[in-house]
Amino acid sequence: MYSQSEMQMLSHIGSGAVTVPELSEAAKLSKVQVYRIIASLQEKKAIRLERGEIVFLDQPYMYTLTNIMHDAAASTILLAGNGLDIIREMREPRTAAEVAEKLDISQRTVSRAIRRMRDVSMLSKDGDRYTINDRIWPELKTLANRYADHSGSFDARVPLGSRIYFKSRSLVVFSDDRNLKYTKTAFSRISEYGVRVYLLTQYYCTLPEPITIRDIFLHCLEIISAEKEWRLRMFALIFYKKHRDELKNIDHPMREEMDLVLQTKVGKVNGWVPLKEMQERAEMYEVDLYDN
């Protein structure tokens, strides 16, 4: 997330002010203040210094963001803080409670942001769900999609180049081919619970050790929600079935989908291979997917 002063600085950079003196003049700030904001934006991997000039790291996303800020001054305030993250989650219709849970912030904060966005027609409402009003704000959906892609690649808490599956204020779940000094989780830990899997990458989180079996399973769910790879889904399902008594009360849409897969003994659930095929692998771990 970016503060209001950082958003304003990004807007000036998008307008062509790319040196500290130019930004100082455009923003009516001292050079010391400009340097401080630039350092923060560099830490957030939004910009980099290149031969004395500032350039965006993710140009398609940043240029879309700055175009919107140029066209509508109110968006600079509305997209600051949690605003940009809230807009990212509104790519599909969601309730305030769903967004709050996803972002690990209070529902009151989300509801307040939604009210302000509704005042300028950024969001449309259907029942208790909200989504981007791309009829009035056509570039906003593009921004949300590009920011979602950006969010999957950049976070100051994890190494550059990692694949990010989930992040909130308190947690990032990611993968990396390197052996890193982070807490291993998800598919990198399920072998400790009787489901051995050979991986080409490692899965990590920013939680400190020790983490629980419920943490490990939740992180599996976030990964297979973002990465629709049948093999990972199969191992997650086998892990869930093997330890269902401990994991069945976890509130997550993908966990509910797993229950549907287990109930659909004949046929195929969209996104999953047939239960019969997964049962062949499950037998290696002494798991019966057909046993309710």
Backbone as CSV, one residue per row, in Angstrom:
resi,resn,N_x,N_y,N_z,CA_x,CA_y,CA_z,C_x,C_y,C_z
1,MET,0.846,-1.180,0.000,0.000,0.000,0.000,0.888,1.238,0.000
2,TYR,0.361,2.291,-0.542,1.107,3.546,-0.631,0.385,4.626,0.168
3,SER,1.168,5.450,0.865,0.593,6.587,1.573,0.158,7.640,0.568
4,GLN,-0.583,8.632,1.048,-1.044,9.687,0.148,0.127,10.460,-0.439
5,SER,1.157,10.739,0.372,2.322,11.459,-0.148,3.064,10.623,-1.188
6,GLU,3.100,9.296,-0.992,3.740,8.419,-1.981,2.928,8.378,-3.270
7,MET,1.605,8.336,-3.146,0.750,8.351,-4.343,0.947,9.639,-5.130
8,GLN,1.011,10.752,-4.432,1.231,12.034,-5.106,2.584,12.066,-5.802
9,MET,3.598,11.475,-5.154,4.921,11.426,-5.778,4.899,10.561,-7.030
10,LEU,4.206,9.425,-6.970,4.075,8.575,-8.152,3.375,9.316,-9.282
11,SER,2.380,10.115,-8.929,1.671,10.901,-9.938,2.606,11.884,-10.620
12,HIS,3.456,12.536,-9.844,4.419,13.489,-10.427,5.428,12.767,-11.319
13,ILE,5.862,11.579,-10.901,6.800,10.810,-11.726,6.134,10.430,-13.048
14,GLY,4.873,10.011,-12.960,4.136,9.669,-14.167,3.929,10.846,-15.098
15,SER,3.959,12.061,-14.535,3.790,13.278,-15.348,5.098,13.730,-15.974
16,GLY,6.201,13.046,-15.625,7.469,13.375,-16.273,8.528,13.976,-15.381
17,ALA,8.232,14.194,-14.106,9.239,14.694,-13.170,10.040,13.495,-12.671
18,VAL,11.272,13.351,-13.143,12.010,12.113,-12.873,13.330,12.339,-12.140
19,THR,13.628,13.573,-11.746,14.816,13.836,-10.937,14.368,14.458,-9.625
20,VAL,15.251,14.436,-8.637,14.897,14.992,-7.333,14.569,16.477,-7.425
21,PRO,15.359,17.299,-8.123,14.988,18.721,-8.238,13.623,18.923,-8.900
22,GLU,13.334,18.141,-9.950,12.041,18.268,-10.625,10.898,17.877,-9.697
23,LEU,11.095,16.815,-8.936,10.051,16.365,-8.013,9.882,17.345,-6.856
24,SER,10.972,17.915,-6.397,10.901,18.908,-5.326,10.059,20.098,-5.763
25,GLU,10.270,20.527,-6.989,9.500,21.669,-7.512,8.046,21.282,-7.757
26,ALA,7.811,20.116,-8.347,6.447,19.698,-8.669,5.613,19.465,-7.419
27,ALA,6.230,18.874,-6.393,5.491,18.520,-5.180,5.507,19.602,-4.121
28,LYS,6.286,20.647,-4.368,6.435,21.733,-3.383,6.953,21.184,-2.043
29,LEU,7.965,20.326,-2.157,8.597,19.738,-0.988,10.098,19.980,-1.044
30,SER,10.745,19.906,0.119,12.194,20.032,0.141,12.823,18.788,-0.468
31,LYS,14.080,18.898,-0.891,14.773,17.743,-1.455,14.915,16.634,-0.423
32,VAL,15.087,17.002,0.851,15.180,15.999,1.912,13.888,15.196,1.998
33,GLN,12.736,15.892,1.926,11.443,15.208,1.966,11.260,14.300,0.748
34,VAL,11.698,14.784,-0.418,11.588,13.986,-1.635,12.434,12.724,-1.530
35,TYR,13.665,12.876,-1.048,14.547,11.719,-0.881,13.916,10.683,0.055
36,ARG,13.261,11.154,1.107,12.652,10.257,2.079,11.521,9.444,1.422
37,ILE,10.686,10.118,0.625,9.581,9.427,-0.047,10.118,8.470,-1.109
38,ILE,11.142,8.898,-1.842,11.742,8.038,-2.858,12.315,6.773,-2.228
39,ALA,12.966,6.916,-1.083,13.530,5.759,-0.394,12.437,4.772,-0.009
40,SER,11.294,5.302,0.451,10.175,4.439,0.823,9.617,3.722,-0.399
41,LEU,9.499,4.432,-1.527,8.980,3.825,-2.754,9.949,2.780,-3.306
42,GLN,11.244,3.004,-3.135,12.229,2.006,-3.544,12.113,0.747,-2.685
43,GLU,11.910,0.942,-1.387,11.760,-0.196,-0.479,10.539,-1.020,-0.841
44,LYS,9.494,-0.348,-1.335,8.271,-1.036,-1.743,8.354,-1.561,-3.171
45,LYS,9.524,-1.397,-3.794,9.783,-1.904,-5.143,8.818,-1.314,-6.179
46,ALA,8.520,-0.026,-5.997,7.685,0.680,-6.964,8.533,1.393,-8.008
47,ILE,9.718,1.846,-7.613,10.590,2.614,-8.499,12.033,2.165,-8.303
48,ARG,12.892,2.639,-9.204,14.339,2.486,-9.015,15.033,3.717,-9.596
49,LEU,16.230,3.983,-9.102,17.052,5.071,-9.623,17.963,4.510,-10.700
50,GLU,17.966,5.181,-11.842,18.752,4.722,-12.980,19.460,5.926,-13.579
51,ARG,20.770,6.041,-13.297,21.580,7.163,-13.779,21.000,8.508,-13.367
52,GLY,20.588,8.569,-12.111,20.095,9.826,-11.573,18.642,10.121,-11.872
53,GLU,17.975,9.249,-12.625,16.564,9.441,-12.947,15.735,8.305,-12.350
54,ILE,14.487,8.607,-12.052,13.589,7.634,-11.433,12.738,6.982,-12.509
55,VAL,12.684,5.661,-12.474,11.843,4.921,-13.417,10.966,3.946,-12.642
56,PHE,9.820,3.625,-13.206,8.916,2.661,-12.589,9.457,1.248,-12.804
57,LEU,9.327,0.408,-11.782,9.728,-0.990,-11.919,8.714,-1.785,-12.737
58,ASP,7.438,-1.558,-12.501,6.372,-2.254,-13.221,5.617,-1.206,-14.028
59,GLN,6.060,-0.971,-15.244,5.546,0.172,-15.999,4.076,0.077,-16.378
60,PRO,3.572,-1.071,-16.890,2.146,-1.097,-17.261,1.226,-0.760,-16.088
61,TYR,1.499,-1.340,-14.936,0.674,-1.077,-13.756,0.800,0.372,-13.294
62,MET,2.036,0.880,-13.216,2.253,2.233,-12.715,1.692,3.296,-13.654
63,TYR,1.840,3.086,-14.945,1.310,4.083,-15.878,-0.223,4.110,-15.853
64,THR,-0.837,2.950,-15.674,-2.297,2.926,-15.529,-2.714,3.663,-14.265
65,LEU,-2.007,3.405,-13.156,-2.309,4.084,-11.892,-2.154,5.591,-12.018
66,THR,-1.057,6.036,-12.590,-0.836,7.489,-12.690,-1.795,8.134,-13.681
67,ASN,-2.187,7.421,-14.728,-3.188,7.973,-15.651,-4.507,8.231,-14.939
68,ILE,-4.918,7.290,-14.093,-6.162,7.458,-13.341,-6.051,8.644,-12.389
69,MET,-4.910,8.781,-11.721,-4.727,9.907,-10.803,-4.723,11.237,-11.542
70,HIS,-4.174,11.266,-12.744,-4.184,12.499,-13.533,-5.602,12.870,-13.956
71,ASP,-6.393,11.867,-14.318,-7.748,12.117,-14.805,-8.728,12.458,-13.683
72,ALA,-8.476,11.934,-12.490,-9.398,12.157,-11.362,-8.573,12.375,-10.094
73,ALA,-8.465,13.615,-9.673,-7.632,13.950,-8.519,-8.079,13.218,-7.258
74,ALA,-9.387,12.969,-7.122,-9.899,12.296,-5.919,-9.340,10.888,-5.772
75,SER,-8.964,10.255,-6.888,-8.465,8.882,-6.821,-7.148,8.791,-6.063
76,THR,-6.357,9.872,-6.036,-5.094,9.861,-5.296,-5.345,9.581,-3.824
77,ILE,-6.395,10.166,-3.281,-6.751,9.948,-1.873,-7.419,8.592,-1.690
78,LEU,-8.334,8.249,-2.600,-9.116,7.023,-2.451,-8.273,5.764,-2.615
79,LEU,-7.229,5.837,-3.432,-6.399,4.663,-3.680,-5.207,4.571,-2.736
80,ALA,-5.009,5.595,-1.907,-3.929,5.565,-0.923,-4.286,4.611,0.214
81,GLY,-3.302,4.294,1.059,-3.549,3.391,2.182,-4.016,2.034,1.696
82,ASN,-5.160,1.581,2.177,-5.716,0.279,1.781,-6.525,0.339,0.494
83,GLY,-6.704,1.555,-0.064,-7.612,1.721,-1.193,-7.263,0.875,-2.398
84,LEU,-5.986,0.842,-2.747,-5.577,0.083,-3.926,-5.785,-1.413,-3.719
85,ASP,-5.522,-1.898,-2.511,-5.751,-3.316,-2.216,-7.241,-3.659,-2.263
86,ILE,-8.070,-2.740,-1.775,-9.520,-2.967,-1.799,-10.025,-3.033,-3.240
87,ILE,-9.549,-2.127,-4.084,-9.934,-2.138,-5.498,-9.487,-3.430,-6.170
88,ARG,-8.306,-3.912,-5.819,-7.831,-5.184,-6.392,-8.799,-6.318,-6.069
89,GLU,-9.303,-6.344,-4.839,-10.220,-7.413,-4.440,-11.599,-7.249,-5.057
90,MET,-11.933,-6.052,-5.536,-13.239,-5.792,-6.122,-13.290,-6.124,-7.618
91,ARG,-12.281,-6.841,-8.110,-12.355,-7.287,-9.510,-13.559,-8.192,-9.723
92,GLU,-13.903,-8.940,-8.670,-15.108,-9.757,-8.658,-16.010,-9.263,-7.527
93,PRO,-17.326,-9.457,-7.641,-18.229,-8.972,-6.581,-17.892,-9.581,-5.226
94,ARG,-17.731,-8.726,-4.219,-17.398,-9.193,-2.876,-18.113,-8.340,-1.834
95,THR,-18.357,-8.938,-0.679,-18.897,-8.184,0.446,-17.752,-7.493,1.179
96,ALA,-18.107,-6.508,1.995,-17.096,-5.831,2.807,-16.410,-6.821,3.742
97,ALA,-17.171,-7.755,4.284,-16.608,-8.750,5.208,-15.592,-9.640,4.501
98,GLU,-15.881,-10.045,3.260,-14.957,-10.894,2.511,-13.653,-10.164,2.226
99,VAL,-13.757,-8.890,1.859,-12.555,-8.101,1.581,-11.745,-7.899,2.854
100,ALA,-12.423,-7.609,3.950,-11.733,-7.397,5.227,-10.965,-8.648,5.640
101,GLU,-11.582,-9.806,5.476,-10.923,-11.055,5.849,-9.726,-11.329,4.948
102,LYS,-9.894,-11.083,3.669,-8.815,-11.332,2.709,-7.611,-10.445,2.988
103,LEU,-7.862,-9.171,3.334,-6.779,-8.215,3.527,-6.296,-8.142,4.973
104,ASP,-6.976,-8.844,5.861,-6.607,-8.841,7.283,-6.679,-7.427,7.869
105,ILE,-7.757,-6.720,7.535,-8.021,-5.405,8.104,-9.455,-5.397,8.630
106,SER,-9.815,-4.361,9.369,-11.145,-4.340,9.976,-12.228,-4.104,8.922
107,GLN,-13.401,-4.691,9.166,-14.526,-4.474,8.264,-14.942,-3.009,8.277
108,ARG,-14.772,-2.348,9.406,-15.100,-0.927,9.489,-14.241,-0.114,8.525
109,THR,-12.952,-0.442,8.442,-12.053,0.256,7.512,-12.500,0.042,6.071
110,VAL,-12.849,-1.210,5.738,-13.292,-1.513,4.371,-14.600,-0.806,4.055
111,SER,-15.544,-0.837,4.985,-16.851,-0.203,4.753,-16.703,1.302,4.553
112,ARG,-15.814,1.915,5.324,-15.581,3.355,5.171,-14.994,3.665,3.794
113,ALA,-14.041,2.841,3.353,-13.455,3.040,2.028,-14.495,2.828,0.935
114,ILE,-15.343,1.823,1.087,-16.389,1.555,0.099,-17.340,2.744,-0.018
115,ARG,-17.728,3.318,1.112,-18.626,4.483,1.073,-18.001,5.631,0.290
116,ARG,-16.727,5.887,0.536,-16.055,6.985,-0.161,-15.919,6.692,-1.658
117,MET,-15.647,5.445,-1.999,-15.537,5.073,-3.409,-16.892,5.128,-4.101
118,ARG,-17.937,4.757,-3.370,-19.287,4.834,-3.933,-19.710,6.271,-4.192
119,ASP,-19.200,7.188,-3.397,-19.547,8.600,-3.567,-19.099,9.139,-4.921
120,VAL,-18.037,8.548,-5.475,-17.554,8.996,-6.791,-17.790,7.918,-7.857
121,SER,-18.684,6.973,-7.543,-19.122,5.924,-8.494,-18.007,4.978,-8.923
122,MET,-16.995,4.801,-8.083,-15.946,3.825,-8.387,-16.476,2.395,-8.315
123,LEU,-17.416,2.177,-7.393,-17.957,0.847,-7.170,-19.446,0.824,-7.438
124,SER,-19.924,-0.306,-7.929,-21.363,-0.526,-8.062,-21.770,-1.604,-7.061
125,LYS,-23.056,-1.641,-6.715,-23.537,-2.556,-5.682,-24.628,-3.455,-6.234
126,ASP,-24.546,-4.734,-5.861,-25.584,-5.702,-6.195,-25.853,-6.510,-4.935
127,GLY,-26.976,-6.215,-4.275,-27.249,-6.839,-2.982,-26.263,-6.322,-1.950
128,ASP,-25.522,-7.237,-1.312,-24.520,-6.810,-0.335,-23.108,-6.920,-0.895
129,ARG,-23.003,-7.079,-2.208,-21.686,-7.209,-2.850,-21.365,-5.979,-3.691
130,TYR,-20.081,-5.706,-3.786,-19.600,-4.539,-4.526,-18.580,-4.987,-5.558
131,THR,-18.519,-4.250,-6.644,-17.518,-4.517,-7.670,-17.176,-3.214,-8.378
132,ILE,-16.109,-3.226,-9.160,-15.658,-2.021,-9.862,-16.704,-1.593,-10.883
133,ASN,-17.005,-0.315,-10.889,-17.950,0.245,-11.847,-17.172,0.655,-13.103
134,ASP,-16.916,-0.327,-13.987,-16.081,-0.029,-15.154,-16.832,0.744,-16.231
135,ARG,-18.122,0.944,-16.040,-18.854,1.801,-16.980,-18.468,3.262,-16.764
136,ILE,-18.292,3.656,-15.500,-17.909,5.032,-15.176,-16.389,5.175,-15.086
137,TRP,-15.724,4.109,-14.588,-14.271,4.121,-14.411,-13.664,2.980,-15.245
138,PRO,-13.599,3.114,-16.568,-13.168,1.995,-17.421,-11.739,1.525,-17.171
139,GLU,-10.852,2.437,-16.778,-9.454,2.035,-16.569,-9.232,1.364,-15.221
140,LEU,-10.217,1.470,-14.331,-10.023,0.958,-12.978,-9.919,-0.565,-12.963
141,LYS,-10.691,-1.248,-13.797,-10.602,-2.709,-13.860,-9.229,-3.133,-14.395
142,THR,-8.728,-2.399,-15.391,-7.384,-2.680,-15.910,-6.346,-2.499,-14.813
143,LEU,-6.489,-1.410,-14.048,-5.569,-1.170,-12.935,-5.635,-2.312,-11.923
144,ALA,-6.843,-2.740,-11.560,-6.996,-3.807,-10.571,-6.325,-5.095,-11.041
145,ASN,-6.497,-5.428,-12.319,-5.877,-6.645,-12.860,-4.357,-6.523,-12.886
146,ARG,-3.868,-5.364,-13.282,-2.416,-5.176,-13.346,-1.809,-5.114,-11.947
147,TYR,-2.543,-4.532,-11.015,-2.047,-4.496,-9.635,-2.050,-5.894,-9.029
148,ALA,-3.026,-6.715,-9.392,-3.049,-8.103,-8.916,-1.823,-8.856,-9.432
149,ASP,-1.483,-8.640,-10.710,-0.272,-9.261,-11.264,0.971,-8.751,-10.547
150,HIS,0.999,-7.450,-10.314,2.127,-6.831,-9.600,2.240,-7.393,-8.191
151,SER,1.117,-7.535,-7.508,1.113,-8.038,-6.135,1.643,-9.463,-6.070
152,GLY,1.480,-10.209,-7.167,1.978,-11.568,-7.204,3.469,-11.673,-7.441
153,SER,4.119,-10.524,-7.680,5.544,-10.534,-7.972,6.374,-9.681,-7.025
154,PHE,5.746,-8.707,-6.351,6.495,-7.755,-5.555,5.953,-7.658,-4.136
155,ASP,6.832,-7.804,-3.180,6.534,-7.485,-1.787,7.861,-7.319,-1.079
156,ALA,8.009,-6.214,-0.365,9.292,-5.902,0.263,9.704,-6.925,1.315
157,ARG,8.745,-7.741,1.786,9.053,-8.709,2.842,9.673,-9.999,2.330
158,VAL,9.655,-10.201,1.007,10.188,-11.452,0.450,11.165,-11.117,-0.671
159,PRO,12.030,-12.064,-1.038,13.037,-11.790,-2.067,12.412,-11.469,-3.421
160,LEU,13.052,-10.569,-4.144,12.609,-10.220,-5.488,12.676,-11.455,-6.382
161,GLY,11.633,-11.669,-7.154,11.585,-12.824,-8.038,10.787,-13.987,-7.494
162,SER,10.380,-13.912,-6.223,9.559,-14.974,-5.650,8.147,-14.921,-6.238
163,ARG,7.471,-16.056,-6.240,6.069,-16.128,-6.686,5.191,-16.022,-5.455
164,ILE,4.396,-14.962,-5.372,3.571,-14.701,-4.196,2.153,-15.227,-4.445
165,TYR,1.634,-15.987,-3.486,0.293,-16.561,-3.594,-0.714,-15.852,-2.705
166,PHE,-0.262,-15.346,-1.591,-1.169,-14.682,-0.646,-0.354,-13.697,0.176
167,LYS,-0.958,-12.544,0.462,-0.316,-11.631,1.392,-1.356,-10.787,2.099
168,SER,-1.057,-10.470,3.338,-1.856,-9.578,4.157,-0.881,-8.755,4.978
169,ARG,-1.399,-8.000,5.919,-0.506,-7.195,6.747,0.444,-8.055,7.557
170,SER,0.032,-9.267,7.901,0.814,-10.096,8.815,1.437,-11.330,8.164
171,LEU,1.164,-11.566,6.880,1.589,-12.838,6.277,1.815,-12.704,4.779
172,VAL,2.874,-13.363,4.302,3.075,-13.588,2.871,3.356,-15.073,2.683
173,VAL,2.661,-15.694,1.730,2.920,-17.076,1.338,3.494,-17.029,-0.072
174,PHE,4.658,-17.641,-0.266,5.333,-17.504,-1.562,6.177,-18.739,-1.851
175,SER,6.637,-18.837,-3.095,7.531,-19.931,-3.476,8.776,-19.356,-4.120
176,ASP,9.828,-20.150,-4.083,11.109,-19.727,-4.660,11.940,-20.975,-4.924
177,ASP,12.701,-20.956,-6.006,13.559,-22.094,-6.327,14.781,-22.160,-5.418
178,ARG,15.080,-21.050,-4.741,16.272,-20.990,-3.896,15.992,-21.530,-2.495
179,ASN,17.059,-21.923,-1.815,16.963,-22.359,-0.424,17.102,-21.124,0.453
180,LEU,15.982,-20.660,1.014,15.947,-19.386,1.726,15.766,-19.594,3.222
181,LYS,16.141,-18.587,3.992,16.002,-18.652,5.450,14.654,-18.084,5.877
182,TYR,13.599,-18.672,5.328,12.231,-18.362,5.717,11.601,-19.662,6.217
183,THR,10.442,-19.542,6.833,9.744,-20.724,7.328,9.122,-21.487,6.164
184,LYS,9.485,-22.751,6.018,8.870,-23.563,4.967,7.437,-23.900,5.366
185,THR,6.578,-24.020,4.359,5.162,-24.266,4.627,4.538,-25.029,3.472
186,ALA,3.231,-25.226,3.581,2.423,-25.826,2.510,3.036,-27.141,2.029
187,PHE,3.226,-27.278,0.719,3.663,-28.551,0.150,5.095,-28.912,0.530
188,SER,5.849,-27.930,1.022,7.195,-28.223,1.519,7.183,-28.840,2.910
189,ARG,5.992,-28.925,3.544,5.910,-29.463,4.901,4.972,-30.651,5.050
190,ILE,4.180,-30.953,4.020,3.173,-32.000,4.220,3.794,-33.387,4.352
191,SER,5.054,-33.536,3.922,5.704,-34.833,4.115,5.889,-35.147,5.597
192,GLU,5.944,-34.098,6.432,6.050,-34.299,7.877,4.777,-34.930,8.448
193,TYR,3.702,-34.885,7.652,2.405,-35.424,8.080,1.977,-36.595,7.205
194,GLY,2.956,-37.275,6.613,2.666,-38.532,5.943,2.315,-38.463,4.478
195,VAL,2.477,-37.278,3.835,2.188,-37.159,2.397,3.446,-36.617,1.716
196,ARG,4.314,-37.513,1.308,5.573,-37.105,0.695,5.346,-36.681,-0.750
197,VAL,5.928,-35.546,-1.110,5.803,-35.031,-2.468,7.144,-34.451,-2.885
198,TYR,7.542,-34.726,-4.123,8.819,-34.229,-4.642,8.564,-32.928,-5.399
199,LEU,9.314,-31.893,-5.035,9.047,-30.546,-5.528,10.223,-29.991,-6.324
200,LEU,9.896,-29.156,-7.300,10.922,-28.423,-8.038,11.133,-27.037,-7.445
201,THR,10.250,-26.644,-6.562,10.366,-25.353,-5.897,10.048,-25.551,-4.423
202,GLN,10.323,-24.533,-3.614,10.032,-24.594,-2.186,8.979,-23.546,-1.845
203,TYR,8.155,-23.856,-0.858,7.091,-22.954,-0.441,7.428,-22.403,0.952
204,TYR,7.273,-21.088,1.086,7.668,-20.397,2.308,6.542,-19.484,2.787
205,CYS,6.679,-19.058,4.049,5.797,-18.026,4.584,6.614,-17.138,5.520
206,THR,6.050,-16.001,5.868,6.756,-15.057,6.735,6.413,-15.243,8.207
207,LEU,5.665,-16.306,8.541,5.394,-16.601,9.945,6.647,-17.193,10.591
208,PRO,6.851,-16.947,11.866,7.970,-17.599,12.557,7.625,-19.034,12.906
209,GLU,8.633,-19.862,13.086,8.408,-21.211,13.591,8.018,-21.145,15.072
210,PRO,7.244,-22.096,15.583,6.661,-23.224,14.845,5.327,-22.836,14.216
211,ILE,4.999,-23.474,13.093,3.679,-23.291,12.499,2.909,-24.602,12.637
212,THR,1.601,-24.492,12.638,0.748,-25.643,12.910,0.327,-26.342,11.624
213,ILE,-0.260,-27.518,11.770,-0.794,-28.230,10.615,-1.910,-27.421,9.947
214,ARG,-2.648,-26.656,10.734,-3.712,-25.814,10.159,-3.105,-24.683,9.332
215,ASP,-2.016,-24.085,9.801,-1.312,-23.064,9.005,-0.851,-23.663,7.681
216,ILE,-0.234,-24.828,7.757,0.293,-25.486,6.561,-0.821,-25.769,5.558
217,PHE,-1.951,-26.252,6.046,-3.069,-26.552,5.154,-3.661,-25.273,4.558
218,LEU,-3.844,-24.249,5.381,-4.361,-22.975,4.867,-3.470,-22.423,3.767
219,HIS,-2.175,-22.549,3.931,-1.254,-22.050,2.912,-1.342,-22.899,1.642
220,CYS,-1.570,-24.205,1.796,-1.845,-25.041,0.617,-3.081,-24.533,-0.128
221,LEU,-4.114,-24.189,0.627,-5.362,-23.719,0.011,-5.141,-22.421,-0.756
222,GLU,-4.359,-21.505,-0.193,-4.084,-20.243,-0.890,-3.308,-20.507,-2.172
223,ILE,-2.393,-21.452,-2.127,-1.589,-21.757,-3.309,-2.445,-22.358,-4.415
224,ILE,-3.277,-23.343,-4.078,-4.080,-23.981,-5.137,-5.225,-23.083,-5.598
225,SER,-5.571,-22.069,-4.803,-6.550,-21.080,-5.274,-5.945,-20.226,-6.379
226,ALA,-4.660,-19.922,-6.246,-3.976,-19.072,-7.232,-3.351,-19.897,-8.353
227,GLU,-2.904,-21.097,-8.031,-2.184,-21.957,-8.975,-3.038,-23.174,-9.270
228,LYS,-3.775,-23.147,-10.372,-4.733,-24.216,-10.666,-4.032,-25.399,-11.327
229,GLU,-3.112,-25.998,-10.588,-2.310,-27.108,-11.092,-2.839,-28.396,-10.472
230,TRP,-3.253,-29.330,-11.316,-3.984,-30.507,-10.833,-3.166,-31.324,-9.839
231,ARG,-1.850,-31.394,-10.037,-1.018,-32.221,-9.160,-1.005,-31.652,-7.730
232,LEU,-0.858,-30.350,-7.603,-0.878,-29.734,-6.276,-2.247,-29.906,-5.627
233,ARG,-3.296,-29.777,-6.415,-4.643,-29.960,-5.871,-4.831,-31.387,-5.352
234,MET,-4.308,-32.343,-6.080,-4.427,-33.729,-5.660,-3.720,-33.956,-4.320
235,PHE,-2.502,-33.468,-4.178,-1.762,-33.662,-2.925,-2.440,-32.922,-1.766
236,ALA,-2.985,-31.745,-2.054,-3.700,-31.011,-1.004,-4.928,-31.790,-0.541
237,LEU,-5.639,-32.405,-1.485,-6.832,-33.181,-1.142,-6.467,-34.419,-0.313
238,ILE,-5.406,-35.094,-0.713,-4.969,-36.273,0.039,-4.556,-35.871,1.457
239,PHE,-3.825,-34.777,1.585,-3.405,-34.270,2.887,-4.627,-33.939,3.743
240,TYR,-5.609,-33.279,3.126,-6.831,-32.920,3.836,-7.573,-34.158,4.322
241,LYS,-7.721,-35.147,3.438,-8.454,-36.362,3.804,-7.736,-37.138,4.907
242,LYS,-6.418,-37.153,4.859,-5.636,-37.888,5.848,-5.781,-37.271,7.235
243,HIS,-5.970,-35.943,7.292,-6.037,-35.234,8.573,-7.342,-34.433,8.693
244,ARG,-8.404,-35.007,8.143,-9.671,-34.277,8.035,-10.240,-33.872,9.393
245,ASP,-10.073,-34.688,10.399,-10.619,-34.358,11.714,-10.028,-33.061,12.259
246,GLU,-8.756,-32.805,11.954,-8.098,-31.593,12.433,-8.363,-30.386,11.540
247,LEU,-8.729,-30.627,10.285,-8.771,-29.547,9.302,-10.170,-29.213,8.797
248,LYS,-11.178,-30.011,9.164,-12.498,-29.870,8.547,-13.212,-28.575,8.913
249,ASN,-12.835,-27.933,10.014,-13.517,-26.701,10.435,-12.860,-25.427,9.905
250,ILE,-11.849,-25.560,9.077,-11.194,-24.381,8.497,-12.136,-23.726,7.498
251,ASP,-12.330,-22.434,7.652,-13.257,-21.684,6.795,-12.504,-21.130,5.591
252,HIS,-12.684,-21.783,4.449,-12.028,-21.348,3.216,-12.808,-21.926,2.034
253,PRO,-13.073,-21.139,0.990,-13.849,-21.663,-0.157,-13.229,-22.907,-0.781
254,MET,-11.909,-22.973,-0.828,-11.278,-24.126,-1.446,-11.431,-25.380,-0.583
255,ARG,-11.498,-25.226,0.728,-11.754,-26.372,1.595,-13.160,-26.899,1.359
256,GLU,-14.124,-25.993,1.173,-15.491,-26.404,0.864,-15.544,-27.113,-0.491
257,GLU,-14.731,-26.646,-1.429,-14.680,-27.289,-2.744,-14.119,-28.705,-2.625
258,MET,-13.164,-28.879,-1.726,-12.613,-30.219,-1.499,-13.686,-31.178,-0.999
259,ASP,-14.530,-30.703,-0.098,-15.622,-31.549,0.383,-16.538,-31.957,-0.768
260,LEU,-16.788,-31.033,-1.694,-17.609,-31.343,-2.858,-16.936,-32.405,-3.725
261,VAL,-15.630,-32.294,-3.912,-14.896,-33.291,-4.693,-15.018,-34.668,-4.049
262,LEU,-14.891,-34.731,-2.731,-14.991,-36.011,-2.021,-16.400,-36.591,-2.096
263,GLN,-17.406,-35.709,-2.147,-18.792,-36.182,-2.234,-19.140,-36.647,-3.643
264,THR,-18.463,-36.080,-4.653,-18.752,-36.426,-6.046,-17.924,-37.645,-6.422
265,LYS,-18.382,-38.793,-6.058,-17.615,-40.027,-6.233,-17.523,-40.449,-7.695
266,VAL,-18.536,-40.086,-8.471,-18.547,-40.408,-9.902,-18.638,-39.091,-10.660
267,GLY,-17.870,-38.984,-11.727,-17.869,-37.739,-12.473,-16.691,-36.878,-12.066
268,LYS,-16.731,-35.609,-12.481,-15.588,-34.721,-12.289,-16.055,-33.338,-11.866
269,VAL,-15.392,-32.778,-10.870,-15.628,-31.397,-10.456,-14.687,-30.503,-11.250
270,ASN,-15.187,-29.398,-11.753,-14.390,-28.498,-12.580,-13.108,-28.089,-11.866
271,GLY,-11.972,-28.266,-12.549,-10.685,-27.902,-11.980,-9.968,-29.044,-11.287
272,TRP,-10.622,-30.187,-11.170,-10.050,-31.347,-10.479,-10.083,-32.558,-11.398
273,VAL,-9.089,-33.427,-11.252,-9.148,-34.693,-11.977,-10.149,-35.584,-11.255
274,PRO,-10.697,-36.608,-11.913,-11.696,-37.473,-11.268,-11.155,-38.113,-9.990
275,LEU,-12.047,-38.341,-9.044,-11.666,-38.896,-7.755,-10.975,-40.259,-7.927
276,LYS,-11.430,-41.035,-8.901,-10.849,-42.358,-9.128,-9.359,-42.264,-9.417
277,GLU,-8.954,-41.273,-10.220,-7.535,-41.108,-10.560,-6.735,-40.673,-9.339
278,MET,-7.300,-39.787,-8.518,-6.590,-39.347,-7.322,-6.498,-40.458,-6.288
279,GLN,-7.490,-41.357,-6.260,-7.476,-42.463,-5.311,-6.290,-43.387,-5.552
280,GLU,-5.902,-43.546,-6.804,-4.755,-44.391,-7.115,-3.501,-43.878,-6.417
281,ARG,-3.307,-42.556,-6.392,-2.164,-41.986,-5.690,-2.385,-42.007,-4.176
282,ALA,-3.617,-41.766,-3.741,-3.911,-41.715,-2.307,-3.586,-43.032,-1.613
283,GLU,-3.742,-44.150,-2.327,-3.459,-45.459,-1.733,-2.002,-45.586,-1.303
284,MET,-1.104,-44.827,-1.937,0.309,-44.850,-1.562,0.512,-44.297,-0.156
285,TYR,-0.436,-43.472,0.295,-0.332,-42.838,1.615,-1.358,-43.421,2.591
286,GLU,-1.910,-44.585,2.210,-2.901,-45.272,3.036,-4.104,-44.373,3.328
287,VAL,-4.563,-43.693,2.296,-5.717,-42.800,2.391,-6.798,-43.306,1.449
288,ASP,-8.024,-43.393,1.956,-9.172,-43.808,1.131,-10.064,-42.580,0.915
289,LEU,-10.021,-42.023,-0.300,-10.806,-40.830,-0.615,-12.304,-41.125,-0.674
290,TYR,-12.678,-42.390,-0.823,-14.079,-42.760,-0.926,-14.730,-42.978,0.449
291,ASP,-13.908,-43.082,1.474,-14.413,-43.358,2.831,-14.834,-42.058,3.501
292,ASN,-16.140,-41.895,3.725,-16.639,-40.695,4.377,-16.650,-40.855,5.888
